[in-house]
Amino acid sequence: MQTISILITGVGSPLGQSIHKALKISKLPLRLLLMDSYSFSMASCLNEISCKSAPVRSPDFIDHFTSYVKSQGIQGVFWGTEVELNHYLLHKDIFQSKTPNTFYFADPSKLATDFQDKYLLVRFLEKNKIPAPMSAIKGDQKGLNDLVEMKGFPLIVKPRRGASSVGFRVASSSAELFATLTDSDLVQETLSPADAEYTVGIYCDRTGRVVADTVIKRELKFGLTYKGIVLKDAEISAYCRNVAQTAKIGMSINIQLIKTSQGPKLFELNPRLSSTTSVRAHFGVNEPELAIREHILGQSLEPRASRNGAVLRFWEEKYLAEDDCTQLEEKKTWEIK
């Protein structure tokens, strides 16, 4: 099999690093190229070909990016940050016309884009009779009143669009709720028990068939999975597979949920890879590899099952000598290491 050239962007981010870790343990013959828009980034320190890009919203980003992709013969691109993924989805026709021989790992469907709005996600679940947390927005006064009356406080307030725990807060009273509530917020019931939170990775092939689901019971800190137990849970798997097959989103889906006394209820769905991608890869479900096998090599995928186990996360430092720091500072935009 010939070597496959794959670019990972945003490698300074947890998502970008997780994708890189997953592909480093792949059995495929890969040539990995790394990219980040910051000089001080792990992208330049991981013994791979690296490039410093311009910020994704700069006027000439698409032209320079696609020129780089063509010059390096890149066959597939994984977006390592949500802002880059969203920029691609807005301009996917331009990217694809300039680089017709490159596959971009992203579901371009309208529904996948809609799900980035947590309120639209809840409406979709309700429409399809899939259990979801009771929710309301600022413009829906009746919905807010019903939520307060039926579920009581505390209530969860978070941005309709956003990642990690940015903007997340808890309202313990009506005064506290309405004092800071904005048009861009979503208000939800507090799901319990708090120690029954799970993150689930789903991979669907191009026909919508679920190839694998990986269930991780997790502890969350700093907006990321801090500790986790990879296990089998038939009820959670069935719930998440139903969500995925109803949504018909291709490739990777990350679902975050609480297993309540009434059953699983998701509070977040990301139609993309997640920061636990590397964890799932270690335990036997390497979603980036599955995507390459399906969309670049044209292989049909057999069902995969993860092994049980656990993950503990910790910080690790990368130390640089003064000369190395200077080299990073002097690295020019679109310069290849």
N, C-alpha and C positions, 0 to 999 in steps of 0.2 A: 504494500500500500504506500502511495506517495505521501510525503509530508504535507500536512494541512496547515496553512497560515491563518492564525486567529488573532484578532485584536481585541483587547479588553481595555475599555476606557475607565476613567475615574478610579484608578487603582489606589489612590490615597484614601478612598472611602471604605467603610466596612463591607459594602456590597461588592465593590470591585475586587477587594482582597479575597473575599469568599469565593468568587468565581475563579480567580487565579488559583487558589488552593485546590479547588475541585478539579481543574484541568491539569494541574501538576501531577495528580494521581491517576489521570486517565491512561488507559492502555493504548489510546490512539497515538500515531506519530504526529505530534503537534509542534509547530513553530509558533511560540507565543510572543506577541508584541504587546507592550504595555504603554498606556497613555494617561497623562494627567495634566491639568491646566496649571498646577502649582509647581514651582521649582523644588521646594522642599516636600518631596513626596516619596513614598515607598516604591513608586513606579520606577524610580531611578536607582533603586538599591536592591533589586531582586534578581540580578544576574540574567536579565532578559533584554532584548532590544527594547529601548524605551524612547518616547518622544514627548516633549512638552507641547501641549496644544494651546491655542488661544481659548479664552472663555467661550462657552458654547453659544452665547448670544451675541458675540462680536459679528459685525457685518460680513466679514469674509470667512467665517468659520466653515461653512459648507464647502466652499471652493477649495480651501486649503486641506480640509479633512479628506474630501474625496480624492484630491490629488495624491495625498499621502497613501490612501488605501490602494489606489491603482499602482503607485510606484513600488509598493511593497508586495504586490500580488496577494492581498488579503482576501481570503475566501469567506470569512465570517466575522461579524462584529457583535460583541456583547457590550451593552451599555452598563457601566458601573455606577451611574448615578441617575436618579429619577429625573433631574432637570435635563440631562442629555437625552434620555429616553423620550421625554415629552417633546423636546425640540425636534427629534427625529420624526415622531408621529405627526407633528404639524407640517413637516416638510418632506415626508417620506418619498413622494413622487420625484422630487429633485434629487435626493440622495440616490434613489434607485436608477434614475435615468443617467446619472453621471458615473455610476459604478454598477452596471448591469450584471457583472460576474460575481458580485458580493452579496451574501445573504445577511440580512440584519435580523438578529434574534429578538423579535418583538411582535406581539399580536397587534395588527393594525385595525382590528374591528372597532366599530363605534362603541360597542358594549364594554370592551376592555378600557376604552378611554373614559366612558361614563363612570365606571367603577372607581375611578380616582376621586370621585365625589361621593363621600360616605353617605350622604342623604339619598342620592340616586341609587346607591347600592341597597339601602334599606327598602326603598320603594320597590325595587326589583324583587327582593326576597319576599316581601309581603304579597306582591302580585302573583308570585309563583307558589304561595303557601309554604314557604320555607321559614322555619322559626328564626326570628331575629329580635334584637332588643327593641323595646318600644322607644320611639324617637320623635323629635319635633325640631323645628327651626323657628327663628325669631318671627318670621312673618305669619306663622300659624299659631295664633293665640289660643284657639280651641285645643289644638294639639298639645300645646304647652300646659294649659290648664288640666287637661286630661292626664298628662304625664305626671304632673305634680300630685293630682288627686289619687291616681291609681297606684303609682309606684312610690311616691314620697321622696324624701331626701335621705342621703345625699344623691345628687345627680351628676353624671359625667358631662363635661362640656369640652369639646375639642373642635379644631378646625375641620370644615367639610373636606378640605384638601390639605394634605400634609403627610409627613413621614415621621417615624420614630415617635417621640413623646412631645414634640414641639407644640406648644400651645395647649397642651392637655391640662385640665384643672378640674377640681371637684367643688360643686356648689352645695352648701349645707343648708341654705335657706332661700326663700323667694327673693329677699333683698340682695343676697349675694349673687344669685343667678342673674337677675335682670340688671345689676349694676355694671356688669362687664360684657353682657351678651351682645354679639354683633351679627350682622347679616351673613357673615361667612362661617358662623359656628353651627355645630350640631349638638343637640342636647339628647342624652340617652339615659335610660334606666341603668342603675348600677347592677351588673350581673354578679351573682355569687354562686358558689364560694370563691373567694379571691385566690385561693391556692389550687384552683382547678383550671388554670389557664394552659392552653395548648397552642402550638404553632404547627401547621400541617402543610406539607409541600405536596402538590399534585402535579403530575406531568400528563398532559393529554396530547395524543398525536393529531395529525392534520384532519383526521376524520371525526375528532371529538371523543375518541375512545380513551378511557383512563388507563395509562400504562403502569402508573405507580402512585401510591400515596404513602407518605412517611409522617407518622404521628409523633410529636415530641411534647411531653409535658414539661413546662418550662418555668423558670423564675426569671423575671424581667428586671433589669437594672440599666440605667443610662440609655433607655430606649431600645435595648438589644437583649436577646436571649443570653443570660448570664450563666445559668446552669440548666441542664435538660436531661430528661430520660427518654430515650427512643423506645417505643413500646407498641404493642398491638392493642387496638381498641375498636372493636367491630362497629359500635354505635357511632363513634366519631368518623371512622372511615366511610361508613354508609352516608352519613350526613354530608361530608365534604365531597364525596363522589357525586352525590345528587346535585350539589351546588355547581360543580364543574361541568357536569353533563347538561344541566339546564342552561348555563351561561354559554356553553359552546366556545370557550376561549381556548386557543391553541397554546401549546408548549406549557410553560410553568405558571402555576398559580400558588400564591402563598395565602393561607387562611389562618387567622388568629381568632380563637374562640374561648368561651368558658363552657365547661360541662356543668350545666345547672341541674337542679332537681327535675326540671321538665325536659332535659336533654340538651344537646349542644346548641349554642347560639353564637354565631360569629359576630364579631364587632369590627373586623377589618378584613379586607380582601385586596391583595395586590396582584394584578395580572402580570407578574414578572418574577424573576429570581429574587431571592432574599438573602439576608446576612447569614442564614442557617444553611445555605446551599452547600457549603463545605462540610457541614455536619452530616447532611443526608448523603453526600458523596462518600464519606468515610464509611458509613454503614450500609453501602451497597446500592444507593440510588443516586447516580451522578447525572443530574439533570442537564448541565451544559454538554456533557458527552452524549446524552440521548438526543439532544437537539442537533448536534453536529452529525450524528449517525443518520438521523432522519432527513434533515434538510440539506445537508451538503453531500453525504454519501448515498442518499436515497434508499437507506435500509428500512425494512419493516421492523418495528420494535416488538419484542416479546414482553409480556408483563414482568415487572420487577418487584421484588419484596425486600424491604430493609431488614437488617439484623437488629436485634435488640441491643441496647447498651446505654451509655451515658456520656455526657460531655460537660466539662468544666472549662470555663474560659478565664484567661488571665492576660495581663499586659506583658508585652515583650518589647524591649527597647532596641533601637538600632543606633549605634554610636558612630559618629563621623569625625575624622580628623579635620583639622582646620583647612587643609588643602582640598579635601573632599567637599567641604561646605562651600568653598570658593568656586569649585567647579559647578556645583548645583546652582549657585547664584548667577553664574555667567552663562548658564544654559539658555540658548535662544529659543524662541517660539518656533515650533515645527522642526527644530533641530533633532536629528536622530542620534542617539547615543552610540 
